[in-house]
């Protein structure tokens, strides 16, 4: 999805859009932390999303934590 968005964006719009998405992703994570929301699949998704936005792809897998 993010690859398609990057390809479809004009070259001068893409970098600023990526920065905005990274900022909003960090804000989302900060709000979840502030409200002590349950750390689970959503937080793993946030990590993966940010890595895709920052690096273009995921370079590792996130392992399940023991309960």
C-alpha positions as CSV (number, residue, x, y, z in Angstrom):
1,X,0.0,0.0,0.0
2,X,2.8,2.4,0.9
3,X,4.8,1.5,-2.2
4,X,1.8,2.3,-4.3
5,X,1.3,5.6,-2.5
6,X,4.9,6.6,-3.0
7,X,4.8,5.7,-6.7
8,X,1.6,7.6,-7.2
9,X,2.8,10.7,-5.4
10,X,4.6,13.4,-7.3
11,X,8.3,13.4,-6.6
12,X,8.1,16.7,-4.7
13,X,5.1,15.6,-2.6
14,X,6.3,12.1,-1.7
15,X,9.0,13.0,0.8
16,X,6.8,15.5,2.7
17,X,3.9,13.0,2.8
18,X,6.3,10.3,4.1
19,X,7.5,12.7,6.9
20,X,3.9,13.5,7.9
21,X,3.0,9.8,8.0
22,X,6.0,9.1,10.2
23,X,5.2,11.9,12.5
24,X,1.5,10.8,12.9
25,X,2.6,7.2,13.5
26,X,4.9,8.4,16.3
27,X,2.1,10.5,17.8
28,X,-0.2,7.5,17.6
29,X,2.3,5.4,19.5
30,X,2.8,8.2,22.1
31,X,-0.9,8.5,22.8
32,X,-1.1,4.7,23.3
33,X,1.8,4.8,25.7
34,X,0.4,7.9,27.6
35,X,-2.9,6.1,28.2
36,X,-1.1,2.8,29.1
37,X,-2.9,0.9,26.4
38,X,-2.4,-2.8,26.2
39,X,0.8,-3.6,24.4
40,X,-0.1,-6.1,21.7
41,X,-0.7,-6.6,18.0
42,X,-1.5,-2.9,17.5
43,X,1.9,-1.9,18.9
44,X,3.7,-4.5,16.7
45,X,1.8,-3.1,13.7
46,X,2.9,0.5,14.6
47,X,6.5,-0.7,14.7
48,X,6.3,-2.4,11.4
49,X,4.4,0.6,9.8
50,X,7.1,3.0,11.0
51,X,9.9,0.8,9.7
52,X,8.3,0.6,6.3
53,X,7.9,4.3,6.2
54,X,11.4,5.0,7.4
55,X,13.3,2.3,5.5
56,X,11.0,1.2,2.7
57,X,10.6,-2.3,4.0
58,X,10.8,-4.5,7.1
59,X,14.2,-6.2,7.7
60,X,13.2,-8.5,10.5
61,X,10.3,-10.3,12.1
62,X,8.8,-9.2,15.5
63,X,8.7,-12.2,17.8
64,X,5.7,-12.9,20.1
65,X,6.4,-12.0,23.7
66,X,5.5,-14.8,26.3
67,X,2.4,-14.0,28.2
